[in-house]
Amino acid sequence: MERFAILAGTATRYYVSDAISDDKPVVMLIHGYMESIESWDGLIRRLEPHVAVVALDLPGHGISEVPSDICTMNYFADTACALLDKLSIDKAAVVGHSMGGYVACAFAAKYPERCSALVLLHSSPLADTPERAVDRLREIAVIEQGRKELLTSVNPSRSFAPCNVDRMEETIDALSEQAMMTDNNGILAALRGMMEREDLSKRLAELHIPQSAVFGTDDLFIPEAAREKIISETPYMTHHIIPDTGHQAHHEATGKVTKIILDITE
């Protein structure tokens, strides 16, 4: 069921399973950059027979309001925590994809008592490298020049393994549409926020919760060298490398990602 609420001062769209009960674990899904709740549709269908699901359009994404010129990962985490408060949910297993993984890390670090488990899909608790920061500055320039289609026409297809592009054509088109619908000011606010985030790897190591990280063998956004760096810095996580997937394993290998999430919520 989709609803709206004022969360952390921002009009936010959210999704919640019809039945939330004490005897069913709760999984909170946090989408990636230029995505929305709809990016989780397939995974939600797999999860809901087993767990209750909540999700939200992060501020500046989907049809949630753009609150300011910059949305830090901590602010996004505050919004997610406000959603749990709104729904009277004590804690949840938090699953974040890409930028949503940065938000999930910030949530776990800031609200450890509300996080029962953490799953990162193609993401990292590490701060941006100088090279990645330059990439984000380039994207800011593209958006400010009114050329968003340069990103939306290329990034969604590049986020899938080459072997999956043809069979996932409808999904890629849907992700491209979500990206095009993302407010330009929301994109800029998120890019600025991602550039400011801190390294949370040591903070997460202090948490006594199960943590997993999922990677794809054909991920252009987290290539092998970057993946190995993340793995070496997070020995407390369980690492899953899924063959023949890119940056979208929850679409490319939905069953495997579903199992990883359900295993960690048990």
C-alpha positions in Angstrom: 0.0 0.0 0.0 1.4 3.4 -1.0 0.9 6.5 1.2 2.3 9.9 1.8 3.6 11.4 5.1 5.7 14.3 6.3 9.0 12.6 7.3 11.9 14.7 8.7 10.1 17.7 7.4 9.7 16.5 3.9 6.6 15.2 2.0 7.5 11.6 1.3 5.9 8.7 -0.5 6.2 5.4 1.1 5.1 1.8 0.7 4.2 -0.6 3.5 3.0 -4.2 3.4 -0.7 -4.7 4.3 0.1 -6.7 7.4 2.7 -5.6 9.9 2.8 -7.8 13.0 5.2 -8.6 15.8 5.7 -12.2 14.6 7.0 -11.2 11.1 10.4 -9.6 10.5 10.4 -6.2 8.8 12.7 -5.4 5.9 13.2 -1.7 4.9 14.3 -1.2 1.2 16.2 1.9 0.2 16.5 2.5 -3.5 19.5 3.9 -5.4 20.3 7.1 -7.2 17.7 8.3 -9.7 15.4 5.4 -8.8 12.2 5.1 -6.8 10.0 2.6 -4.9 9.1 1.0 -8.2 12.6 -0.3 -8.6 11.8 -2.8 -5.8 8.6 -4.2 -7.3 10.0 -7.6 -8.3 11.9 -8.1 -5.0 8.9 -7.1 -2.9 6.8 -9.8 -4.6 9.4 -12.4 -3.6 9.8 -11.1 0.0 6.3 -10.4 1.1 5.2 -14.0 1.7 7.9 -14.2 4.3 8.5 -10.7 5.7 6.8 -7.4 6.0 8.3 -4.7 3.7 8.5 -1.0 3.9 10.1 1.3 1.3 10.2 5.0 0.5 11.0 7.4 -2.3 14.0 9.2 -0.9 13.6 13.0 -0.8 14.1 14.4 -4.2 13.4 11.0 -5.9 10.3 9.4 -7.2 7.5 11.8 -6.2 8.9 12.8 -2.8 9.6 16.5 -2.2 13.0 18.1 -2.8 13.8 19.6 0.7 17.1 21.5 0.0 20.1 22.1 -2.2 21.9 19.1 -0.5 20.6 15.9 0.9 23.2 14.2 3.0 23.2 10.5 3.6 22.5 11.3 7.3 19.4 13.3 6.3 18.1 10.4 4.1 18.7 8.1 7.1 16.7 10.5 9.3 13.9 10.3 6.8 14.0 6.4 6.9 14.0 6.4 10.7 11.0 8.8 10.7 9.2 6.3 8.5 9.8 3.5 11.1 8.5 5.9 13.8 5.4 6.7 11.7 4.6 3.0 11.3 5.5 2.2 15.0 8.2 -0.2 13.9 10.8 -0.8 16.5 13.5 -2.1 14.1 14.1 -3.5 10.6 16.6 -5.2 8.5 17.8 -2.5 6.2 18.6 -3.2 2.5 20.1 -0.5 0.4 21.0 -0.5 -3.3 23.9 1.7 -4.5 23.3 5.1 -3.1 20.6 3.5 -0.9 23.4 1.4 0.5 25.2 4.6 1.6 21.9 5.6 3.3 21.6 2.2 4.9 25.1 2.5 6.3 24.3 6.0 7.7 21.1 4.6 9.2 22.9 1.7 10.9 25.6 4.0 12.2 23.3 6.6 13.5 20.4 4.4 14.7 22.0 1.1 15.6 19.1 0.2 17.9 16.7 0.4 15.0 18.7 -1.8 12.6 18.4 -5.6 13.1 20.6 -6.4 10.0 22.3 -4.7 7.1 22.4 -5.7 3.4 24.3 -3.7 0.9 23.5 -4.3 -2.8 26.4 -3.0 -5.0 27.4 -0.4 -2.4 30.0 0.4 0.2 30.5 2.0 3.6 33.7 3.7 2.3 33.8 7.4 1.4 34.1 8.5 -2.3 37.6 8.2 -3.8 38.9 11.4 -5.4 38.2 9.8 -8.8 34.6 9.1 -7.9 34.2 12.7 -6.6 35.3 14.0 -10.0 32.8 11.8 -11.7 30.0 13.3 -9.5 31.2 16.8 -10.3 30.9 15.9 -14.0 27.3 14.6 -13.4 26.5 17.8 -11.6 27.7 19.8 -14.6 25.6 17.6 -17.0 22.4 18.3 -14.9 23.1 22.0 -14.5 23.5 22.2 -18.3 20.0 20.7 -18.8 21.4 17.5 -20.4 20.0 14.9 -18.0 19.1 12.6 -20.9 22.9 11.9 -21.3 22.7 10.1 -18.0 19.3 8.5 -18.2 19.8 7.1 -21.7 23.1 5.4 -20.8 23.4 4.6 -17.1 20.4 2.2 -16.7 21.7 -0.2 -19.4 25.3 0.1 -18.3 24.2 -1.1 -14.8 23.3 -4.6 -16.1 25.7 -7.3 -17.1 26.0 -7.5 -21.0 24.5 -11.0 -20.9 21.3 -9.7 -19.3 20.7 -6.5 -21.3 18.4 -8.1 -23.9 16.2 -10.1 -21.5 15.9 -7.2 -19.1 14.9 -4.6 -21.7 11.6 -3.8 -20.1 13.3 -3.3 -16.7 15.9 -1.1 -18.2 13.2 1.0 -19.9 11.4 1.3 -16.5 14.6 2.4 -14.7 15.3 4.9 -17.5 11.8 6.4 -17.0 12.4 6.6 -13.2 15.6 8.4 -13.8 14.0 10.9 -16.3 11.2 11.5 -13.7 13.7 12.4 -11.0 13.6 16.1 -10.2 16.8 17.8 -11.4 17.2 19.6 -8.1 16.8 16.2 -6.3 19.6 14.7 -8.4 21.9 17.7 -7.6 21.0 17.4 -3.9 21.8 13.7 -3.8 25.1 14.1 -5.7 26.3 16.8 -3.3 25.3 14.6 -0.4 27.1 11.6 -1.7 30.3 13.6 -2.1 30.1 14.6 1.6 29.7 11.2 3.1 32.3 9.8 5.5 33.9 6.5 5.8 31.7 4.4 8.1 33.5 1.1 7.8 35.0 1.2 11.3 31.7 2.3 12.9 29.9 -0.5 11.3 32.5 -3.0 12.6 31.4 -2.0 16.1 27.8 -3.1 15.5 26.6 -6.5 16.7 24.3 -7.3 13.9 24.5 -9.5 10.8 25.8 -7.6 7.8 26.1 -8.7 4.1 27.4 -7.1 0.9 26.3 -8.2 -2.6 28.5 -7.6 -5.7 28.2 -8.5 -9.3 31.0 -10.0 -11.4 30.2 -7.6 -14.3 29.5 -4.4 -12.3 31.0 -1.4 -14.3 30.4 0.9 -11.3 32.2 -1.3 -8.8 34.8 -3.1 -10.9 37.0 -5.9 -9.4 39.7 -3.7 -7.9 37.1 -1.5 -6.1 35.2 -4.6 -5.0 38.3 -6.2 -3.5 39.1 -2.9 -1.7 35.6 -2.9 -0.1 35.9 -6.5 0.9 39.3 -6.0 2.5 37.9 -3.1 4.6 34.8 -4.9 5.7 35.9 -8.3 7.1 32.9 -8.3 9.5 30.5 -8.6 6.5 29.5 -11.7 4.6 30.4 -11.0 1.0 28.4 -12.5 -1.9 29.7 -12.2 -5.5 27.0 -13.2 -7.9 28.1 -14.3 -11.4 26.8 -12.8 -14.5 25.3 -9.7 -12.8 26.1 -6.1 -13.0 25.0 -3.3 -10.7 21.4 -4.6 -10.4 21.5 -8.1 -8.9 18.0 -7.6 -7.3 16.7 -7.5 -11.0 19.3 -9.8 -12.6 19.3 -12.6 -10.0 16.2 -11.8 -7.9 15.9 -15.3 -6.4 19.5 -15.2 -5.1 19.2 -11.8 -3.6 15.9 -12.7 -2.0 17.5 -15.7 -0.3 20.4 -13.6 1.0 17.9 -11.1 2.5 15.7 -13.8 4.1 18.7 -15.7 5.5 20.0 -12.6 7.3 16.5 -11.8 8.8 16.2 -15.3 10.4 
